[in-house]
């Protein structure tokens, strides 16, 4: 007997940046699947799927925003619920991947927490992982299944081209972002500069920008990074650019974490505009006058659709999503 089954796509989302999941679902014309999410009095998370997931291709959204551990645990429990409901394939969609900065041992007696998180997703039942602009590409190698790495390069470079024009200098805030910045340089045909910095060994989240390599005097400079957390790196780089004669300074990053005291630092900095994407929700009740958000919804939606149809994800980004 031969039976042809019909493919079915489901998108599940917890409470962490559910707006992004809702927007992606709307973009590909799929309703966000019903799910009941509760918490016991002691904070334990309870999940019950509101519809059958049997045989479905399930995408479980959770961006790992604050509180990070809560967001991760919520996603793990939803994945486990989908696995036990007989989902055919489960994809963990982590627009911002938590613990990505702990990808190696930089000294003795340290964990590799990014690997631990991947192991947890695997144990919960994830067959595939999707994320946007990982802090380091080696995290993909921690997972034994397909790991689709997306990038905000198209939307951020389009912003630079449309809003700032062609005469810009792309600036890497440190040596670690050089390869990322070079992709913008190639795509935009822009000039390039690098900030040389050192990080304090005695005080956390403190950096000192030493000098600028490249011509920035009288130019419109765009600092490119994967994330802005406490904004120490970006603000130190911006101050050095200002002292070196930069006419205008923009800061762009995929992930606007903006932990305290980021917004205070950014407000006091010489940065004219900060542009981030909607992989993370912006903090509420804060001064966000300098901050502008561009959306990665079309890119994420295109990737979800390609995965569901077993088509190439790299083709969406012209191969520029590999780091």
PyMOL commands that set and color helices and strands:
alter all, ss='L'
color gray80, all
select helices_A, chain A and resi 18-27+68-84+113-124+137-142+153-164+175-188+232-243+262-268+297-308+314-317
alter helices_A, ss='H'
color red, helices_A
select strands_A, chain A and resi 9-13+35-39+45-49+57-61+89-94+128-132+146-150+168-172+191-199+207-213+220-228+248-256+273-277+291-294
alter strands_A, ss='S'
color yellow, strands_A
deselect
rebuild
show_as cartoon
